[in-house]
């Protein structure tokens, strides 16, 4: 009895000593660390809070943010740093990326300021600019937790690639093994509730299939309009493969344009899931670019660069410029536009927007419609570009939710490639490939950290 009492008292003493050590460790903020120390920490996990900035983001808030990033398996890095001479704002993002040595999307909360930058393989510069501008506009003056969660919620949906292998990959209790008693209880519950769970699964599966059919029916109307419009463009084309002056490159362009038309029709006929529509609109986008190249060859003009289609209506063909545009109730962002819409906007007129049926015979621009139109738009604006263009719009808000990916096949919006985000690129990476903090404003909009962000 005496031995058991002694052991209990000894255990209590150890607990009190541990608490005292932790209290000392989490005492008043210490001196700031260095960029190198922050980079070393980010190689081991996605969130780093400098000891001198611990008052901005609590340990529980940092853990929740880290879990969110790890669960998404994306190369998103977040650092919370104090505003001090140890962290000069000029070049801070690039230096942090350089010292960490891992391709990714990097965000820094420096004092009350905020900015982000990314390797282009993880997120295009324009998408980073739009994301930062959206966070700064929607969360101006917000505390670190609110602002960083707003950033991460959108970042993990838009960033390409995977988390680096150097991260532990999971929360602290991920590896905890369940006890034998727990396994017995779980087994009993599974047996007792198996029949009911099976019925729920079947009901949910039927509900999901019905919702997908309804979404696909909506998409079919819009896609058929696009296919018809593209077919009419081909009919109006005054090119014949045997005409004088036609060469093999022109004939190849023409063949690709025809193949795209056939591919779009076949894919739509076979589509059984909303996400499969991305391949249809991707084929139409490829075809319109082939026609633009063919036209340039025939007229002797410079071949057009491969650009996304006009944001306002992809049927207008490849964009020729990027213009600043602000949707109703949203923040300004750059969008690719055709020549005609560029002129309309410059003259203060509304662009010729693509409208879709939103019920009751009403038609609205597609970015103000429901999530069913996400796969349609994703085929046109692949490679992670779409979410940045739609930040702050109704469709953009829906695309940024896990429910969208589950119900409509979100993912990479038809980028069609494997991305290298999350790999170790070493300290000799090209800083010209790491961007997103130019038009985004910098820490405080280019005039110092003023709480508005980078």
Secondary structure, 3 states (H helix, E strand, C coil): CHHHHHHHHHHHHHHHHHHHHHHHHCCCCCCCCCHHHHHHHHHHCCEEECHHHCCCCCHHHHHHHHHHHHHHCCCEEEEEECCCHHHCCCCHHHHHHHHHCECCEEEEEECCEEEEEEECCCCCHHHHHHHHHHHHHHCCCCCHHHHHHHHHHHHHHHCCCCCCCCCCCCCCCCCCCCCHHHHHHHHHHHHHHHHHHHHHHHHHHHHHHHHHHHHHHHHHHHHHHHHHHHHHHHHHCCCCCCCCCCCHHHHHHHHHHHHHHHHHHHHHHHCCCHHHHHHHHHHHHHHHHHHHHHHHHHHCCCCCCCCCECCCCHHHCECCEEEEEECCCCCEEEEEECHHHHHHHHCCCCCCCCEEEEECCEEEEHHHCCHHHHHHHHHHCCCCHHHHHCCCCHHHHHHCCHHHHHHHCCCCCCCCCCCCCCCECCCCCCHHHEECCCCCCCCCCCCCCCCCCC
